[in-house]
């Protein structure tokens, strides 16, 4: 039996349990301390949009698209799709996507800044891997704090974000990574953050 048909016969409690599993996965991606890059080859629909947008960066192939076609089968978006997309697109575009269930292609998503890059067809994964290599030599603790800052920036008011930035800067200034980074800068050499892992 199809999963959609099965869920019709579930109790509300069972539906909550099923959705909490999806939400747990999305929450784990969103709150992971390491940078995560999604590679989308083809279409990402429904929860696929949520999974991609939970990542820190998104690379899509040139013929890829996002679709929230829930409305076409009498359902509503889940997995924080509307939250993620509301942070990257105008309300009217989100309404179009969710209310009409149409496809938004990679070029349009790139134009509005919802994704980081477009790869040739068949190369989304390779392009994402190349992008990920930028993180290899960067300080992990600093990246984890920056990821938290970017996550909170959309929900915090000015004072809240200023306080969080201040708290993280105070911690960063005493971190072994900043000692290595500043020493490397003063000694005119490349920092070696790998030795701190």
N, C-alpha and C positions, 0 to 999 in steps of 0.2 A: 504494500500500500504506500502511496506517495506521502511524504512527510506533511504536506499541506492538508491532505485528507485526514491523516492521523491526528493532527492537532485540533481538528474540528470536534473530535470525540473526546478530547481531554477535558478534565476539570480545569477551572481557572487556576487552581493551585499547581496543577501539573504544567500548565502553560507558563506560569511564573517561573517554575523551576527550569524549564527548557530555555526560556529567555535569559534567566540568570546565568546559565552556562555561557551563552553568547556574550552577555555583558561582562562576565568575568574575563573572557579572552580579550575582549576589546580594552577593558580596564588594565589588564596586564601589559598589553602593547603600549597603551597610552602612558602608563606610569613607569615603564621600564627605565632604569637609569641610563641605559645605553641608547645612542641614536639608532633609530630603525628607519630603513628606507623601503618603501613599497615599490614593486615593479609590476605594472599592470600591462598585460599583453592581451588584447581583445577587450571584452566588456567586463566591467565590474558592476554588478547589479545587487540591489538590496543590501544584505549584510556585507557583501563584497566591498561596497562603497564605504561602509563603516570601518571595516578592517583596514582598507587603504588609508582612509583619512585619520585613523588613530595613529598612524606612523608619523614620524617627524618630517619626512620628505617623501614625495611621490614622483616616480618616473613612469610615464605612459608611452606606449608605442603610438605612432602617428595615426593609426586607425582604431584606437581604443576609445572607449566612452564610459561614462557613468550613467546609471539609470536607477531611479527610484520608482519603479512601476507598481508599487504596492496597490495604489488606487485602482488599477485595472482589474484586481481580483478582490476588491472590497476590503483591503487591509491598510494599515498605516505604517510609516517608517519606524524602524527600531534601531537598536545598536548605537544610539547617539548620532545617527546620520544627519539629522536636522541641526544638531548642535555644531558638529564639525563643519558642515557646509555653511552654516550661518556666519562662521568666522572668516570665510573666504569669498563669499559671494553676496551680491545684493539680495534683499528680501524677495524682490520680484522674480529673480532667476530661481531662487530656492522654491518659491511658490509654483513656478512653471514646472520645475523638475518634479516636485512632489505631487502637485495637484493634477497634472496632465500625464505624468508617468513617462515622459519622453526621454530621449537620450541627449546628454550634453557631451559633445566630443572633446577629445584631448586638446585640440587647438583652442577651443573656446575656454576650456578650463585653464589652460596656460595663460591666455590673454588676461584673465582676471586674477591671476596669481594663486589659483587653487592648487596647482601642481608645480613642481620644480623644473621639469624638463620633459621634452618629447624625444623619443628615440625612433629610429627607423623600425619598421615592422620586423619583429623577430629579435630585436636587440634591447628590449626594455630591461631584462635581467642583467645583461652585460653592462649596460649603461649605469644601472643602479650599483653594481659591484664596483665599477670604476669610481663612482661618486663616493662610495663607502671607504675607499682607500685614503681619502682625505682625513679620516678620523684615526688612522693607525698611529700617527706620531703626535697626536694631540693629547693633552692631559685629561684623564678619565674623570677625576673628581670635578674639575672645572666644567667639563661637558655635562655631567649629571646635574650640577647646579644651574647651568644655563638652560638645560632642558626644563627644569622646574620653573625657572623664571618665565620662559616662553609659554608654558602651560598656564601659569597664573595671570599673565599679562592681560588676557582677554576678559577675565572675570573680576580682577581686582580694580578698585578705584585707585586714584593717583597715590593717596597716602599709603594704602596697603601695598602697592607695588614698590613704592619708594622704600618702605620699611623692609620688605623682603629682599630687595637689592642690597640694602645696607647690611642686613644680617648675613647674606651670602658673601659680600665683599669682606666683611670682618673675618669670617671663617676662611675664605680664600687666601687672605693675606698671611695667615699663619700656617697654611698648608705646604707640605713639602714640594708640591708642584710649583707653587709660586716662587719658592726659594730657588728651585732649579731654573725656572723661566727667567727670573730676574738676574740670577748669576750668569746665565747664558747670554742674556742681552748685554750685560756689562762687560763680559769677556769676549763679546763679538763672535759667538759660536752658536750653533744650532742646539736647542735644548734637547735633552734625552729623557723623555718622560717614561719610556719603556723600562728603564732601570728602576723606576719607582713602583712598578706593578708586582 
